[in-house]
């Protein structure tokens, strides 16, 4: 395996040089000849205002969230040209290619409008100089590393939540993005007003004192069930299982540990395995804690105390937390309670009333925990008049984004910060991971959000990182680059 990775690194550098040279050659060919070339020319060659200027977007990971959400939403914008996909599962890879080409054929009336490039290894995709931006819609343990490598390669990044498997990974990711200057967006789409304008409205009402002084936030999140078969199975020929495992310790293949081989739109079993994530506390917790931070005005910090209890399965394959209770305190005096028993959503409580906000019965995909939850009202308050209160011109108006993917594309063009930039994204994820650490340890934890360390707790600090299986993982990104 190490020889294969070494060759991939060499190809990464070789292809980078070749693509650069190819671009220079193309620039010197007369326009009448160049017009017949079937390649996609980088937007920088023709200038910002050229009629044909597009943002060349590539998709890394082509499973459920990519197909039904990230690709589907980005395709709607004419400024985006989806030109490449990468996946370690060749069946999903080819299906993604066919899906994108079918969309464009239907949209343009031209069967061969685009020839979507496919990559078994996303490093080769990142080496393609034609690619301006990437969407990373992979399992949680494959979020931070490709995001860091995309930043190093100068690609703009749309990253699905959570940002990282560990707080240490998340810190490295945020720092890499900041250093590179690329445009970053987290898939925390509850911030954008489509299809949920109530989240921004709720946060503006809280920030402008409509419920008095905020003192408590209560968050409800679903929990995962136990189960999953532990029977060892042969690895499908179409799946690069070693690379799919990535930095996590090697374990044998079984279907319930990975993803369906017949339905690419279904939820993968990896979501319920701690080796690849932390469960609903990060899977959905990032969404709700992100909104809580927005309303609390704590987007660039984190809790200072945490304590929790949780149930963990004693048998079966799936071992992420089940039902749980957690409490975190912030330096501004606000207490945050998280519980699987609370209604799914965020409740802000102040000295003069409360506001509850959720998605209601609207989910991103059909398999989301809230889809069909008609009993869950999306927007409520202790006094209905609070919800109709108008935010005045001299009051606090939060960042307005109609839709998350569109905001990302606009910010690539105008070079302004997105609504969910890297550091804000890292802080919402790290708060979830602090709560998860409290589930795994005993007693109250004291967290330093500046140093990103637990105070006087060796056991909890061990949870800030995980051992990484060479040659995969954020610890080896610099080595891969050399």
N, C-alpha and C positions, 0 to 999 in steps of 0.2 A: 504493500500500500504506500509506503514512503516513497518508492521510486515513481509511482504514479503522481503523487502530490508534487514531487520535485519537478517532473516533466510539465505538470500544469503550471507551476510557477514560471518555468522557462518560457512556456507558450504565452503566458500572461504578458511578460515583458516583450517577447518577440512580436506578439500580435499588436501590442501598444505601439511599438516602433513602426511596424508595417502599416498600421492604419494611419498613423501620422504621415508617413511618406506618401501613402495612397491619396490622402486628402490634398497634399501639396501638389501632386501630379495632376489630380483632377482640376485643381484651381487654374492650372496653366493650359488646359485644353480649351479650344474655342467653344463658345457657348452653343453654336449650332450643332457641334458634335456631342458636347457634354449632355445635351438635352435627351439623347438617346440612351444614356447610361442607365441601367436598371437599379443602380444603387441609390441609397438615401444620403443626400449630402448634408452635413451638419449645418445648423442654422447660422453659425458664425461665418460661413463662407460667403453668404449673400447679404448679410447685414440684417439688422433688427427689423427694418421696415419693408423688407421684400414681401411681395404677395404670397409667395410659397413658404414663408417662414412658419415652421411648426416646431413644437417641442417633441423631440423623439423620445418616447417613453418605452421602457422595457419592464416586463413583469417577472419578478423572482418568486417562485412558488405559484402553482396554478391549481389550487384546491378550492374549497368551498367559498372562503371569504374573498378570494381573488375573482372567481368566476361570477359570483352573485352580487358582489359589491364593488370592489376596487376597479376591476376592469370595466364592469358595466357602467359605473358612474363616470369614469374618466373618458370612456368612449364617446360620451355625449358632447364633449367639448371639442370644437373644430380645431382649436389651437394645439391639441394633443394628437400625436401620430403614434399609435401603439405598433411597434415594429419588431419586438423580440420577446421571447419568453424563455425562462430557465426552470427546470424542475428535475429532481433526482428520480422521479417516476416517469419513464418514457411514455406510458399510456396517457398520463395527465398532460405531459408535454405536448404530444401530438393532438390531443383533444383541445388544448388551449389554443394551439395554432389554428386549428380548423374553426374554432368558435370565433376568433378574432377576424380571420379572413372572411368568414360568413357574414359577420356584422358589416364589414366594409363593403362587401359585394352587394348586400341589400341596400346599404346607404347610398352607394355611388352608382349602382347599376352596372358595375364592372367586375366580372368574375376574378380577374387577376389584378385588382387595384393594388394589393399589397402582398408581398411574400414575407410572412412573419418568420424571422430567424429563430432557430431553436438551439438551446444549449443544455447539455447534461450537467455542466459545471458552471455555476454563475460567475466564477472568476473569469472565464472566457468572455462572458457577456460584458463584464465590467471593463475588459480590455478593448472592447469595441468603441472606438472614438466617435462613431455616429450616435451612440446613445447619450442623450442629454440627462435623462432622469430615470430613476427606478422606483418601482413600487415593490415593497417587500411584504409578502403575505404568507409567511412561512410559520411552522410551529414555533412556540415561544422560545425554545432553546436555540433557534436559528434567527433571532432578531438582532441582537447587538453586533455580532461579528460581521454579517454582510453590510449592516449600516455603517460600521466603522470603515470597512473596505471600500464601500461606495463613496464615502466622504473623501478618503485618500485618493480615489480615482477621479474626484471632481464631479461626481454625479449628484444631482438633486435627489432628495429622498422623501418618499412617502412610506412611513413605517407603520405596520399594524401594531396595536397595543397587545400586551405590555411591552415597554421598551427593552426589557432585559429579564434574564433568568435570575440575576442577583444584583444587588446594589452596586457592587464593584464594577460589574459589566456596564451597568447603566451610566456610571460616572465616566468610564472610558469612552462610551458612545457619545455622551453629551459634549465632552471635551474635544473629541475628534471632529464633530460636526462644527462646533464653534471655531476651531482652528482652521478648518477648510473653507468656511464661508459659504458653503452650499445651502440651498433652501431646503429646510426640513419641515415636514408636517407629520404629526402623529394622527392615527386614525381614531381620534377621540371625537367622533362626529356629533356628539350631543352638544358641542359648543356652537355648531352651525345651525342656522335657523330652518334648514330643510332636512328632515320633515318635522323638526321639534323646536319651534320658536320659544316654547315655554321655558327652556333651561336658561337661555340668556335673559329672558324677562324676569325670571325668579331671582337670578343673581343680581340684576340691576336693582330690583326692589329691595333686596337684603342690603346691598352696598349703600343704598340711599336711605336706609333707616326706616323703611316702611313697617318693619316689625319691631322697632326699637333697637335696643342694644342686643346684638346676637350673643347667645351664651351656650347654645347646644345645637349640634347637628346629629341627626339620626339617619343612618343609611341601612337600607335593606338590600341584601344580595341573595340570590339563590344558592343552593349547595348542590354538590354532585353526589350521585348514588354510588354505592360500592358495586363490585361485580367485575366482569371481564374474564374471559377465559385465559387460563395460564398454560394451555397446551402449546408446546413448541410446534412450529409449522415451518415448512420450507420457504425460503425467501422467494417471492415472485421474481421471475427473470427480468421483468421490466423495472425493478426497483434497485437502486444503488443503496442498499441498506446501511452499509458502513458510513457513507456520507450523510444519510438521513439521520443516523444516531449522532453524528458530529462530535461535539466535545464531551458528551455524556458517557459514562462508563458503558462498556459493551454488555448487552443483554441479548438473549436469543430472540428471534422474530416470532411474533404471534400477531394475528390480524388485529385484535382488540388493542394492541399497543400502538398501532400506526394509523392507517386510514383505510377506508373501504376500497376494494379493488374493482367495484362495479358502480358505485354512486359517488362521483367527485363532489357533489353538493352536500353530502352528509357530514356531521360533526365527527372528527377523528377521535379515536380512543386515547390518543396521546394527551388530550386535554384533561384526562382524569388520572394521569400518571405523574407523580412528583418528580421523576427524573427529567421531565420535559417542561414542567411548569409548577405553579403553586396552587392551582385550582381556581375556583371562582373568586377568591380574594384578590387575585390579579386579573383573571380573565374578564370579569365584570367590574371588579373593584376599581380598576383604573378609570373606567367611565364615570362612576359615581363620585369617587374621591376627587377626580379632576373638577367636576362641577362644584363639589363642596369647597375645594380650594379657591375656585373662582369667586364664589359668594363670600368666602371668609377673608379674601385678599391675602392668601398665604401661598400663592402659586410658586414662589421661589424659595420656600423653606419646607418645613415638615413638622411632625409632632415632636414633643420633648419627653413624653411619657407614653407607655403602652402596656397593657395587660390583656390577656385573653384566655379563653378556654375553647377547645374544639374537640370534636369526635373524629378519629381517624380509623379507617377500616382495619380489621384484624385479619382478614382473609380476602382472597380474590386478587385480581391484577390491579384494579384501580385503587389507588391509595392516597389521593388528595383528600383534604379535609371535607367532612360532612357538615353537620350543624355546628354553629360556633357563636360565641359572644366575644366582642372586643371593645375596649375603650381606649381612646387616645386623647391626650391633652396637648393643646398648642400654647405657644408662648403668649398669645394674645388673650388667653383665658378661656377660649372656647373648648368645650368638651365634645369629642366625636364618639358616638356609639355606633358600632357596626354589628348586625345580627342577621342570621338566616331567618329569624322569626319576624323581623320587621317587614312591612310592605316593601316591595321592590321599588326603590326610588330614594330621594333625598328629602328630608324634612329639616328646614331651618327654624329654630325656635329662638325668639327674642323676648325682650321685656314687655312688648306690646302686642304679641301675637305670633303666629307661625305660618309658614308656607311649605306645602308639599309639592314636589315636582317629580315626574317620572315620564317614561315613554308611553304610558298607557298600554294599549294593546298593539302598538306598532313596533315590530322588530326589524332589524336589518335583513335577516334571512329567516326563512320559514322555520328553521330549527333553533332560533333564539329562545331563551327561557321566557321572555315576555310575550312572544307571539301568541295571540289569541287570549291574553289575560284581560278580558273585558271588564272584570270587576275592579281593575286598577285604574282609577281616574288619573289623568295626566297632570292636572294642575288644580290645586285646592289651597284654601287659606282659612284661617280662623274667622276672618271677616271677608266676604266676597268683594267688598269695596277695595281691599288691598290689591287685588288682581287687576282692577281697572284703573288704578292710580297711574297718572301720566308722569313720566320722568321729564323734568324741566330742562331747558337748554343749558342751564348753569349747573346741573347735577352731573353725577357720574354716568357716563355712557360707555359701556363695554364694547370691545372689539366686535364689529359686525361682519359676519361671514355667511353668505347665503348657503354655501355647500362646501364641505371639507376639501374635496378633490379640486373643485374649481378655485377655491382660495389658494391652494398650493400652486396651481398652474399660473394664476395671476401673479403670485409673489415671485415665481421664477422670472416672470417678465419684468415686474417693477422693482425687484430686489428689496422688497419690504419684508418684515417678519411675518410669518404665518400666524394664524390664530392659535396654533398648538406647537410652538417651537421646542427645540430639543431639551432645554433645561426645564421648562415647565412640564414637559412630558416625563422627564426623569423623576421629577419631584412627586408627581402623582403616583408613579410606579413605586418609588422608594417608600412612600407612606404605606402602600399596600404590603410591601415586603417587611416593613417594620411590624405591622400587625401580624404577619405570618410568622415572624420570629417569635413574637409573644405567644402564638399558639404552640410553638415547639419547645418553649422553655417554661420555667416555673417562676412565679413572682412578677413584680413590676419591673419593666425595663425603662431605663433612662437614656434617651437618644439625643445626641448632639447633631443637629441638622447642618451645622457648619463644617464640622470635622467628619461627619458621616460615620460616626462610631458610637457604639453603646458604651456607656460609662461604667467602668468596673465590672464588666460581665464578659469573661472570656468565652463562655459557652455561646452567648448570643452573637459575639463578634465573629465566631467561626462560621456563622450563617451568612455573612456578608459576601462570601465567595464560595465557589465550589471547585473541586478538582476538575481539571480539563484533560481530556484524552488527546494526546498529541497525535497528529499535527493540527487538530481542530481546536478552535477556541480563541477568545479575545487575547489570551496571553501570548499567542503565537502569530498575531497579525503582523507585527513588525518583521518577524522572521520570514513570513510568506512574501512580504513586500520586497525583500532583499534578493 
